[in-house]
Amino acid sequence: MTDAFRIEADSMGEVNVPATALYQAQTQRAVDNFSFSKHTMPAGFVQALAHIKQIAALTNAQLGLLEGDIANAIADAAQSIIDGKHLEQFPIDVFQTGSGTSSNMNSNEVIATLASQYLGGVVSPNDHVNMGQSSNDVVPTAIQISSALAIEQQLLPALTHLSQTLETKKEQLKDVVKTGRTHLMDAMPITFAQELGGWQFQIEHAKLAIEHVLPAVKALAQGGTAVGTGINADPRFAELFASNLTQSTHVDFSSSKDFFFNLSSQDAIVALSGQLKTTAVALMKIANDLRWMNSGPLAGLGEIELEGLQPGSSIMPGKVNPVIPEAAAMASAQVIGNDATITIAGQSGNFQLNVMLPVIAHNILESIELLANSATALADKAIATFEVRQGNLDIALAKNPILVTALNPVIGYLKAAEIAKKAYQQGRAIIDVAEEETELERATLERLLDPAKLTLGGVAE
């Protein structure tokens, strides 16, 4: 014993542990063995472990398997972690044993130490805190709980906020007509409401897809223990655990119908990650559209002006860049990369256990956080605050040769193409050239080429 360290022992012998640490020998061994990165397990995952230990202790007490005072001490210790305390006591690298056993034991040890202090007696990490559990069902369950809570509490509310912000902006700009674009080239006119409506539908579609896969995420592995048979767990434990957890978190969890599925695969999380990737694709599309529409202000499209948030250059005074869409696009790229990692990790279900669980936990929770923050930032600092540059819209619309498309049913495609080419070459408004090249009266052309009317679709009459 020194001032800096104390001696702890486990089944492999003694090890020096920092004197002030709440964890014990197995956590220290993991700290010593795994130094692959500076990434530790996410706070949401650690707190999900605490949820499991709390509910498991109370469930085992209900079943008459664990003394009530020990169960209550464990529950109180776990609650302190759920409340955000002691997170610094979870120092293990993400890149650790593939089952996440080190993180499970880290949780067991910290909670046992705290519970022992509360109780004034010995609480065992294995025999009490880990009763009726195995790392092999605890860690998949922690991934599921942390993902479900983050989706329900962070991502879905953020996507709803973005959708509502788009709805508000649509209403504000419902009468503003602009040039549509396909292949980045001028196309027929649309309204801002139509363009933003497409974005909004993407977000609503992403929400529905995420919600569709959530039931599988909420069907928990807990109760499968070592290999899926439920060895050393009371047969009543799994269902009661899920019910108690639902009451505690107010999220509707259930017990899996097949623990072998939950332990050997991560298919539910792979599916969730796929929907997060789709959401990232939607956010990146929106972010890039905003960047293009904001481009300029003189040599670009200049359709909108995003809120100026910070200087854009260390050398060019007055330059202001679309920083929020850029950041959101980068975050989306990271989510897409995370999905590739989760996909590869999901294939590593060797016989009765997936052995890439920690990296799955790290990536899925990072993706949820990035998407939630990106959606909120795009809503509040880009979409809600951009201003339309009406003059630029009007100039582009007036000279858009593609408006002649509306004349196809009247004068035919080839004649319309001839008019479009002449208008573009001469830099003139399409209506002026059409008046010269056809026998249509000006009033008729004004009616047929009215940009606002063209946004309604249909055939010219």
Kinemage of the C-alpha trace (Angstrom):
@kinemage 1
@onewidth
@group {chain A} dominant
@subgroup {mainchain}
@vectorlist {calphas} color= white
{ca met a 1} P 0.000 0.000 0.000
{ca thr a 2} L 1.265 3.465 -0.907
{ca asp a 3} L -0.370 6.871 -0.877
{ca ala a 4} L -1.069 6.532 -4.612
{ca phe a 5} L -2.179 2.917 -4.845
{ca arg a 6} L -3.947 0.158 -2.960
{ca ile a 7} L -3.780 -3.582 -3.614
{ca glu a 8} L -6.850 -5.353 -4.982
{ca ala a 9} L -7.145 -9.036 -5.823
{ca asp a 10} L -9.224 -11.120 -8.209
{ca ser a 11} L -9.104 -14.726 -9.431
{ca met a 12} L -5.797 -14.030 -11.202
{ca gly a 13} L -4.037 -12.487 -8.207
{ca glu a 14} L -3.138 -9.036 -6.904
{ca val a 15} L -2.955 -5.754 -8.804
{ca asn a 16} L -2.224 -2.131 -7.866
{ca val a 17} L -5.259 0.146 -8.183
{ca pro a 18} L -5.260 3.939 -7.695
{ca ala a 19} L -6.063 4.640 -4.050
{ca thr a 20} L -8.993 6.919 -4.890
{ca ala a 21} L -10.531 4.666 -7.564
{ca leu a 22} L -13.979 3.202 -6.988
{ca tyr a 23} L -13.201 0.346 -9.350
{ca gln a 24} L -11.248 -2.760 -8.415
{ca ala a 25} L -8.856 -5.337 -9.865
{ca gln a 26} L -10.550 -6.363 -13.124
{ca thr a 27} L -11.054 -2.793 -14.249
{ca gln a 28} L -7.403 -2.030 -13.557
{ca arg a 29} L -6.281 -5.023 -15.580
{ca ala a 30} L -8.320 -3.719 -18.511
{ca val a 31} L -6.820 -0.237 -18.140
{ca asp a 32} L -3.356 -1.795 -18.189
{ca asn a 33} L -4.084 -4.037 -21.174
{ca phe a 34} L -6.123 -1.821 -23.496
{ca ser a 35} L -4.537 1.431 -24.639
{ca phe a 36} L -5.586 1.459 -28.284
{ca ser a 37} L -7.207 4.897 -28.295
{ca lys a 38} L -8.264 7.766 -26.100
{ca his a 39} L -11.924 6.787 -26.488
{ca thr a 40} L -13.667 5.421 -23.422
{ca met a 41} L -17.157 3.965 -23.447
{ca pro a 42} L -19.873 6.602 -23.998
{ca ala a 43} L -21.658 8.043 -20.979
{ca gly a 44} L -25.003 6.787 -22.281
{ca phe a 45} L -23.669 3.239 -22.391
{ca val a 46} L -22.236 3.501 -18.862
{ca gln a 47} L -25.552 4.828 -17.586
{ca ala a 48} L -27.373 1.982 -19.365
{ca leu a 49} L -25.154 -0.469 -17.494
{ca ala a 50} L -26.228 1.262 -14.284
{ca his a 51} L -29.886 0.917 -15.271
{ca ile a 52} L -29.304 -2.814 -15.749
{ca lys a 53} L -27.575 -3.259 -12.388
{ca gln a 54} L -30.270 -1.278 -10.597
{ca ile a 55} L -33.199 -3.121 -12.115
{ca ala a 56} L -31.490 -6.509 -11.868
{ca ala a 57} L -30.884 -6.021 -8.140
{ca leu a 58} L -34.460 -4.951 -7.463
{ca thr a 59} L -35.813 -7.789 -9.630
{ca asn a 60} L -33.690 -10.373 -7.851
{ca ala a 61} L -34.938 -8.997 -4.531
{ca gln a 62} L -38.530 -9.344 -5.752
{ca leu a 63} L -37.776 -12.959 -6.620
{ca gly a 64} L -36.363 -13.568 -3.125
{ca leu a 65} L -32.854 -14.177 -4.424
{ca leu a 66} L -31.095 -11.088 -3.044
{ca glu a 67} L -31.344 -9.510 0.390
{ca gly a 68} L -33.404 -6.337 0.316
{ca asp a 69} L -30.803 -4.122 1.980
{ca ile a 70} L -28.116 -5.180 -0.491
{ca ala a 71} L -30.492 -4.689 -3.416
{ca asn a 72} L -31.405 -1.203 -2.226
{ca ala a 73} L -27.763 -0.265 -1.750
{ca ile a 74} L -26.972 -1.450 -5.290
{ca ala a 75} L -29.984 0.445 -6.639
{ca asp a 76} L -28.908 3.654 -4.897
{ca ala a 77} L -25.321 3.307 -6.123
{ca ala a 78} L -26.541 2.689 -9.678
{ca gln a 79} L -28.836 5.700 -9.494
{ca ser a 80} L -25.911 7.975 -8.739
{ca ile a 81} L -24.319 6.871 -12.022
{ca ile a 82} L -27.598 7.259 -13.896
{ca asp a 83} L -27.676 10.803 -12.503
{ca gly a 84} L -24.277 11.498 -14.096
{ca lys a 85} L -21.994 11.055 -11.123
{ca his a 86} L -18.764 9.001 -11.053
{ca leu a 87} L -18.478 8.768 -14.850
{ca glu a 88} L -14.742 9.361 -14.533
{ca gln a 89} L -14.559 5.955 -12.854
{ca phe a 90} L -15.108 4.247 -16.220
{ca pro a 91} L -11.686 4.588 -17.889
{ca ile a 92} L -11.615 1.488 -20.108
{ca asp a 93} L -10.825 1.890 -23.807
{ca val a 94} L -13.543 1.202 -26.374
{ca phe a 95} L -11.161 -1.233 -28.044
{ca gln a 96} L -11.181 -3.948 -25.414
{ca thr a 97} L -12.385 -7.516 -25.122
{ca gly a 98} L -15.081 -8.023 -27.750
{ca ser a 99} L -17.752 -9.098 -25.277
{ca gly a 100} L -17.370 -5.921 -23.251
{ca thr a 101} L -16.665 -8.014 -20.141
{ca ser a 102} L -14.219 -5.404 -18.896
{ca ser a 103} L -16.864 -2.686 -19.005
{ca asn a 104} L -19.423 -4.933 -17.340
{ca met a 105} L -16.978 -5.665 -14.515
{ca asn a 106} L -16.055 -1.977 -14.332
{ca ser a 107} L -19.729 -1.269 -13.642
{ca asn a 108} L -20.013 -4.151 -11.192
{ca glu a 109} L -16.954 -2.982 -9.258
{ca val a 110} L -17.829 0.708 -9.049
{ca ile a 111} L -21.389 -0.041 -7.985
{ca ala a 112} L -20.197 -2.654 -5.477
{ca thr a 113} L -17.786 -0.159 -3.918
{ca leu a 114} L -20.455 2.534 -3.640
{ca ala a 115} L -23.061 0.068 -2.383
{ca ser a 116} L -20.640 -1.224 0.253
{ca gln a 117} L -20.121 2.347 1.444
{ca tyr a 118} L -23.868 2.958 1.616
{ca leu a 119} L -24.546 -0.351 3.354
{ca gly a 120} L -21.605 -0.374 5.709
{ca gly a 121} L -20.911 -3.954 4.668
{ca val a 122} L -19.458 -5.967 1.813
{ca val a 123} L -21.287 -6.005 -1.536
{ca ser a 124} L -19.713 -8.345 -4.085
{ca pro a 125} L -19.264 -7.243 -7.716
{ca asn a 126} L -19.915 -10.760 -9.004
{ca asp a 127} L -22.190 -12.445 -6.480
{ca his a 128} L -24.472 -9.470 -5.783
{ca val a 129} L -24.226 -6.761 -8.478
{ca asn a 130} L -23.890 -9.304 -11.309
{ca met a 131} L -26.413 -11.796 -9.885
{ca gly a 132} L -28.354 -13.625 -12.603
{ca gln a 133} L -26.344 -11.891 -15.305
{ca ser a 134} L -23.436 -12.399 -17.676
{ca ser a 135} L -21.429 -9.888 -19.648
{ca asn a 136} L -22.826 -11.739 -22.649
{ca asp a 137} L -26.380 -10.535 -22.018
{ca val a 138} L -25.591 -7.343 -20.059
{ca val a 139} L -23.526 -5.663 -22.790
{ca pro a 140} L -25.968 -6.291 -25.687
{ca thr a 141} L -28.749 -5.102 -23.380
{ca ala a 142} L -26.779 -1.959 -22.524
{ca ile a 143} L -26.357 -1.235 -26.238
{ca gln a 144} L -30.082 -1.673 -26.749
{ca ile a 145} L -31.117 0.426 -23.729
{ca ser a 146} L -28.679 3.258 -24.433
{ca ser a 147} L -29.656 3.356 -28.105
{ca ala a 148} L -33.392 3.317 -27.391
{ca leu a 149} L -33.135 6.034 -24.747
{ca ala a 150} L -30.972 8.234 -26.982
{ca ile a 151} L -33.365 7.775 -29.911
{ca glu a 152} L -36.449 8.549 -27.803
{ca gln a 153} L -34.958 11.409 -25.797
{ca gln a 154} L -32.598 13.046 -28.295
{ca leu a 155} L -32.895 12.087 -31.954
{ca leu a 156} L -36.638 11.826 -32.544
{ca pro a 157} L -37.317 15.145 -30.750
{ca ala a 158} L -34.551 16.804 -32.798
{ca leu a 159} L -35.950 15.472 -36.081
{ca thr a 160} L -39.442 16.574 -35.063
{ca his a 161} L -38.072 20.054 -34.327
{ca leu a 162} L -36.377 20.177 -37.735
{ca ser a 163} L -39.592 19.082 -39.453
{ca gln a 164} L -41.605 21.713 -37.597
{ca thr a 165} L -39.051 24.384 -38.487
{ca leu a 166} L -39.341 23.426 -42.148
{ca glu a 167} L -43.126 23.597 -41.884
{ca thr a 168} L -42.922 27.119 -40.500
{ca lys a 169} L -40.479 28.220 -43.201
{ca lys a 170} L -42.653 26.644 -45.887
{ca glu a 171} L -45.606 28.726 -44.745
{ca gln a 172} L -43.516 31.892 -44.738
{ca leu a 173} L -42.242 31.280 -48.288
{ca lys a 174} L -45.248 29.557 -49.855
{ca asp a 175} L -45.695 32.243 -52.528
{ca val a 176} L -42.020 32.647 -53.429
{ca val a 177} L -41.217 31.136 -56.839
{ca lys a 178} L -37.688 30.178 -57.865
{ca thr a 179} L -35.895 28.336 -60.636
{ca gly a 180} L -35.873 24.581 -60.175
{ca arg a 181} L -32.716 22.685 -61.034
{ca thr a 182} L -31.919 19.212 -62.311
{ca his a 183} L -28.317 18.143 -63.018
{ca leu a 184} L -27.405 21.507 -61.415
{ca met a 185} L -28.918 23.108 -64.535
{ca asp a 186} L -31.931 25.398 -64.832
{ca ala a 187} L -35.249 23.558 -64.932
{ca met a 188} L -38.913 24.422 -64.529
{ca pro a 189} L -39.950 26.740 -61.677
{ca ile a 190} L -40.939 25.585 -58.219
{ca thr a 191} L -41.904 27.341 -55.022
{ca phe a 192} L -39.742 27.447 -51.952
{ca ala a 193} L -42.552 25.622 -50.176
{ca gln a 194} L -42.278 22.748 -52.648
{ca glu a 195} L -38.508 22.536 -52.238
{ca leu a 196} L -38.619 22.693 -48.449
{ca gly a 197} L -41.519 20.263 -48.488
{ca gly a 198} L -39.283 17.707 -50.170
{ca trp a 199} L -36.747 18.150 -47.383
{ca gln a 200} L -39.459 17.840 -44.759
{ca phe a 201} L -40.748 14.612 -46.285
{ca gln a 202} L -37.221 13.207 -46.153
{ca ile a 203} L -37.067 13.952 -42.431
{ca glu a 204} L -40.517 12.486 -41.761
{ca his a 205} L -39.600 9.401 -43.784
{ca ala a 206} L -36.404 9.017 -41.747
{ca lys a 207} L -38.355 9.301 -38.493
{ca leu a 208} L -40.833 6.625 -39.547
{ca ala a 209} L -38.040 4.287 -40.613
{ca ile a 210} L -36.255 4.703 -37.274
{ca glu a 211} L -39.477 4.132 -35.366
{ca his a 212} L -40.097 0.986 -37.434
{ca val a 213} L -36.905 -0.705 -36.213
{ca leu a 214} L -37.195 0.410 -32.570
{ca pro a 215} L -39.335 -2.523 -31.334
{ca ala a 216} L -36.518 -4.946 -32.144
{ca val a 217} L -34.026 -2.682 -30.377
{ca lys a 218} L -36.273 -2.640 -27.303
{ca ala a 219} L -36.586 -6.461 -27.160
{ca leu a 220} L -33.800 -7.078 -24.664
{ca ala a 221} L -31.110 -9.731 -24.343
{ca gln a 222} L -31.216 -9.622 -20.541
{ca gly a 223} L -31.934 -13.073 -19.154
{ca gly a 224} L -29.941 -15.005 -21.733
{ca thr a 225} L -26.833 -14.941 -19.499
{ca ala a 226} L -23.794 -16.807 -20.833
{ca val a 227} L -24.873 -18.437 -24.097
{ca gly a 228} L -28.596 -17.731 -24.372
{ca thr a 229} L -29.883 -20.575 -22.185
{ca gly a 230} L -30.422 -18.349 -19.139
{ca ile a 231} L -28.117 -20.406 -16.938
{ca asn a 232} L -27.950 -19.040 -13.342
{ca ala a 233} L -30.906 -16.690 -13.906
{ca asp a 234} L -34.347 -17.325 -12.442
{ca pro a 235} L -36.760 -18.306 -15.262
{ca arg a 236} L -39.021 -15.431 -14.183
{ca phe a 237} L -36.189 -12.897 -14.238
{ca ala a 238} L -36.222 -11.749 -17.889
{ca glu a 239} L -39.880 -10.780 -18.138
{ca leu a 240} L -39.895 -9.130 -14.709
{ca phe a 241} L -36.681 -7.267 -15.511
{ca ala a 242} L -38.151 -5.815 -18.716
{ca ser a 243} L -41.344 -4.802 -16.925
{ca asn a 244} L -39.440 -3.105 -14.102
{ca leu a 245} L -37.133 -1.327 -16.546
{ca thr a 246} L -40.127 -0.029 -18.484
{ca gln a 247} L -41.599 1.435 -15.301
{ca ser a 248} L -38.270 3.012 -14.390
{ca thr a 249} L -37.408 4.569 -17.768
{ca his a 250} L -40.925 5.136 -19.173
{ca val a 251} L -39.714 3.486 -22.383
{ca asp a 252} L -41.554 0.344 -23.466
{ca phe a 253} L -38.965 -2.446 -23.225
{ca ser a 254} L -39.723 -6.146 -23.593
{ca ser a 255} L -37.906 -9.428 -23.162
{ca ser a 256} L -36.578 -10.966 -26.366
{ca lys a 257} L -38.361 -13.991 -27.743
{ca asp a 258} L -34.979 -15.566 -28.541
{ca phe a 259} L -31.895 -14.817 -26.456
{ca phe a 260} L -29.673 -16.750 -28.858
{ca phe a 261} L -30.555 -14.115 -31.487
{ca asn a 262} L -29.648 -11.225 -29.192
{ca leu a 263} L -26.351 -12.667 -27.993
{ca ser a 264} L -25.031 -14.071 -31.254
{ca ser a 265} L -26.119 -11.204 -33.521
{ca gln a 266} L -26.510 -7.473 -33.492
{ca asp a 267} L -29.013 -7.431 -36.331
{ca ala a 268} L -31.398 -5.045 -34.583
{ca ile a 269} L -28.619 -2.477 -34.102
{ca val a 270} L -27.326 -3.014 -37.643
{ca ala a 271} L -30.840 -2.264 -38.891
{ca leu a 272} L -31.062 0.818 -36.682
{ca ser a 273} L -27.688 2.010 -37.946
{ca gly a 274} L -28.920 1.598 -41.508
{ca gln a 275} L -31.809 3.940 -40.784
{ca leu a 276} L -29.435 6.396 -39.113
{ca lys a 277} L -27.365 6.312 -42.293
{ca thr a 278} L -30.489 7.139 -44.299
{ca thr a 279} L -31.128 10.054 -41.948
{ca ala a 280} L -27.543 11.214 -42.434
{ca val a 281} L -28.014 11.096 -46.204
{ca ala a 282} L -31.128 13.277 -45.848
{ca leu a 283} L -29.350 15.810 -43.645
{ca met a 284} L -26.380 15.935 -46.013
{ca lys a 285} L -28.691 16.578 -48.980
{ca ile a 286} L -30.387 19.422 -47.098
{ca ala a 287} L -27.050 20.844 -45.943
{ca asn a 288} L -25.604 20.807 -49.451
{ca asp a 289} L -28.729 22.372 -50.974
{ca leu a 290} L -28.439 25.194 -48.446
{ca arg a 291} L -24.777 25.668 -49.350
{ca trp a 292} L -25.546 25.853 -53.070
{ca met a 293} L -28.501 28.201 -52.597
{ca asn a 294} L -26.354 30.456 -50.404
{ca ser a 295} L -23.356 30.387 -52.772
{ca gly a 296} L -21.902 33.695 -53.857
{ca pro a 297} L -22.921 36.218 -52.786
{ca leu a 298} L -22.097 37.581 -56.268
{ca ala a 299} L -20.568 34.758 -58.315
{ca gly a 300} L -22.833 31.948 -57.075
{ca leu a 301} L -26.553 31.247 -57.070
{ca gly a 302} L -27.244 33.763 -54.332
{ca glu a 303} L -30.851 32.629 -53.826
{ca ile a 304} L -30.702 32.866 -50.050
{ca glu a 305} L -28.485 34.433 -47.426
{ca leu a 306} L -27.711 32.252 -44.439
{ca glu a 307} L -27.267 33.913 -41.078
{ca gly a 308} L -23.678 35.135 -40.668
{ca leu a 309} L -22.277 33.372 -37.638
{ca gln a 310} L -18.515 33.940 -37.756
{ca pro a 311} L -15.701 35.291 -39.977
{ca gly a 312} L -15.035 32.876 -42.799
{ca ser a 313} L -11.418 33.546 -43.606
{ca ser a 314} L -8.195 34.407 -41.824
{ca ile a 315} L -6.966 36.306 -44.883
{ca met a 316} L -10.045 37.524 -46.826
{ca pro a 317} L -11.889 40.214 -44.834
{ca gly a 318} L -15.661 40.122 -44.940
{ca lys a 319} L -15.914 36.523 -46.135
{ca val a 320} L -18.712 34.590 -44.408
{ca asn a 321} L -19.102 30.856 -44.974
{ca pro a 322} L -22.053 28.424 -44.538
{ca val a 323} L -20.509 26.888 -41.435
{ca ile a 324} L -23.548 25.087 -40.020
{ca pro a 325} L -24.394 23.192 -43.234
{ca glu a 326} L -20.707 22.316 -43.602
{ca ala a 327} L -20.510 20.976 -40.056
{ca ala a 328} L -23.742 19.030 -40.501
{ca ala a 329} L -22.426 17.508 -43.733
{ca met a 330} L -19.245 16.375 -41.973
{ca ala a 331} L -21.257 14.898 -39.117
{ca ser a 332} L -23.377 13.044 -41.668
{ca ala a 333} L -20.243 11.666 -43.309
{ca gln a 334} L -19.109 10.380 -39.913
{ca val a 335} L -22.457 8.642 -39.378
{ca ile a 336} L -22.138 6.947 -42.768
{ca gly a 337} L -18.653 5.758 -41.764
{ca asn a 338} L -19.957 4.577 -38.401
{ca asp a 339} L -22.553 2.492 -40.216
{ca ala a 340} L -19.805 0.735 -42.167
{ca thr a 341} L -18.047 -0.114 -38.891
{ca ile a 342} L -21.278 -1.374 -37.329
{ca thr a 343} L -21.997 -3.475 -40.412
{ca ile a 344} L -18.598 -5.155 -40.229
{ca ala a 345} L -18.885 -5.575 -36.452
{ca gly a 346} L -22.350 -7.062 -36.830
{ca gln a 347} L -20.869 -9.908 -38.873
{ca ser a 348} L -18.689 -10.941 -35.931
{ca gly a 349} L -21.280 -13.110 -34.221
{ca asn a 350} L -19.186 -16.221 -33.762
{ca phe a 351} L -21.433 -19.067 -32.645
{ca gln a 352} L -23.181 -17.840 -29.456
{ca leu a 353} L -21.679 -14.359 -29.059
{ca asn a 354} L -20.897 -11.268 -31.067
{ca val a 355} L -17.348 -10.199 -30.202
{ca met a 356} L -17.282 -6.582 -31.393
{ca leu a 357} L -19.856 -5.199 -28.969
{ca pro a 358} L -17.927 -2.225 -27.515
{ca val a 359} L -17.177 -0.662 -30.906
{ca ile a 360} L -20.828 -1.145 -31.898
{ca ala a 361} L -21.886 0.707 -28.745
{ca his a 362} L -19.433 3.528 -29.395
{ca asn a 363} L -20.449 4.029 -33.016
{ca ile a 364} L -24.225 3.736 -32.665
{ca leu a 365} L -24.351 6.224 -29.805
{ca glu a 366} L -22.028 8.637 -31.590
{ca ser a 367} L -24.237 8.466 -34.681
{ca ile a 368} L -27.390 9.213 -32.690
{ca glu a 369} L -25.733 12.172 -30.972
{ca leu a 370} L -24.306 13.598 -34.200
{ca leu a 371} L -27.630 13.374 -36.009
{ca ala a 372} L -29.589 14.919 -33.147
{ca asn a 373} L -27.169 17.830 -32.860
{ca ser a 374} L -26.984 18.311 -36.636
{ca ala a 375} L -30.770 18.387 -37.005
{ca thr a 376} L -31.080 20.946 -34.228
{ca ala a 377} L -28.309 23.161 -35.611
{ca leu a 378} L -29.708 23.086 -39.158
{ca ala a 379} L -33.154 23.972 -37.843
{ca asp a 380} L -32.118 26.817 -35.549
{ca lys a 381} L -29.050 28.308 -37.231
{ca ala a 382} L -29.712 27.770 -40.928
{ca ile a 383} L -33.313 27.076 -41.943
{ca ala a 384} L -35.168 29.271 -39.447
{ca thr a 385} L -32.892 32.241 -40.082
{ca phe a 386} L -32.081 32.339 -43.803
{ca glu a 387} L -33.351 35.252 -45.899
{ca val a 388} L -34.497 35.050 -49.522
{ca arg a 389} L -32.699 37.255 -52.071
{ca gln a 390} L -35.792 38.025 -54.136
{ca gly a 391} L -34.040 40.128 -56.764
{ca asn a 392} L -31.736 37.286 -57.766
{ca leu a 393} L -34.668 34.885 -57.970
{ca asp a 394} L -36.628 37.221 -60.245
{ca ile a 395} L -33.707 37.784 -62.623
{ca ala a 396} L -33.054 34.076 -62.989
{ca leu a 397} L -36.736 33.313 -63.527
{ca ala a 398} L -37.209 35.984 -66.170
{ca lys a 399} L -34.327 34.710 -68.275
{ca asn a 400} L -34.828 31.005 -67.656
{ca pro a 401} L -35.081 29.489 -71.177
{ca ile a 402} L -36.541 26.283 -69.753
{ca leu a 403} L -39.854 28.077 -69.154
{ca val a 404} L -40.512 27.371 -72.808
{ca thr a 405} L -41.326 23.796 -71.759
{ca ala a 406} L -44.828 25.064 -70.996
{ca leu a 407} L -45.267 25.873 -74.685
{ca asn a 408} L -44.532 22.311 -75.858
{ca pro a 409} L -48.220 21.314 -76.122
{ca val a 410} L -48.944 24.514 -78.111
{ca ile a 411} L -45.999 24.938 -80.495
{ca gly a 412} L -44.208 21.585 -80.314
{ca tyr a 413} L -40.898 20.477 -78.811
{ca leu a 414} L -38.624 21.436 -81.722
{ca lys a 415} L -39.947 24.980 -82.049
{ca ala a 416} L -39.762 25.420 -78.289
{ca ala a 417} L -36.135 24.225 -78.316
{ca glu a 418} L -35.326 26.767 -81.058
{ca ile a 419} L -36.831 29.574 -78.945
{ca ala a 420} L -34.989 28.443 -75.826
{ca lys a 421} L -31.660 28.354 -77.651
{ca lys a 422} L -32.150 31.836 -79.085
{ca ala a 423} L -33.228 33.289 -75.739
{ca tyr a 424} L -30.189 31.820 -74.020
{ca gln a 425} L -27.736 32.964 -76.720
{ca gln a 426} L -29.106 36.502 -76.701
{ca gly a 427} L -29.577 36.715 -72.941
{ca arg a 428} L -33.208 37.723 -73.376
{ca ala a 429} L -36.397 36.807 -71.554
{ca ile a 430} L -38.110 33.772 -73.017
{ca ile a 431} L -41.429 35.594 -73.364
{ca asp a 432} L -39.887 38.249 -75.640
{ca val a 433} L -38.342 35.705 -77.987
{ca ala a 434} L -41.500 33.574 -78.002
{ca glu a 435} L -43.538 36.604 -78.997
{ca glu a 436} L -41.223 37.157 -81.975
{ca glu a 437} L -41.037 33.524 -83.049
{ca thr a 438} L -44.703 32.498 -82.693
{ca glu a 439} L -48.098 33.873 -83.510
{ca leu a 440} L -49.145 33.766 -79.847
{ca glu a 441} L -50.315 37.040 -78.384
{ca arg a 442} L -48.449 38.645 -75.482
{ca ala a 443} L -51.352 38.105 -73.097
{ca thr a 444} L -51.493 34.426 -73.998
{ca leu a 445} L -47.752 34.048 -73.452
{ca glu a 446} L -47.977 35.809 -70.113
{ca arg a 447} L -50.630 33.339 -69.065
{ca leu a 448} L -48.801 30.275 -70.370
{ca leu a 449} L -45.386 31.306 -69.002
{ca asp a 450} L -46.523 32.575 -65.599
{ca pro a 451} L -43.890 31.019 -63.269
{ca ala a 452} L -46.279 30.776 -60.341
{ca lys a 453} L -48.864 28.944 -62.449
{ca leu a 454} L -46.186 26.604 -63.795
{ca thr a 455} L -45.396 25.396 -60.265
{ca leu a 456} L -48.892 23.848 -60.174
{ca gly a 457} L -48.100 21.353 -62.922
{ca gly a 458} L -50.611 20.164 -65.502
{ca val a 459} L -50.891 20.931 -69.206
{ca ala a 460} L -50.935 24.440 -70.681
{ca glu a 461} L -54.389 25.657 -71.721
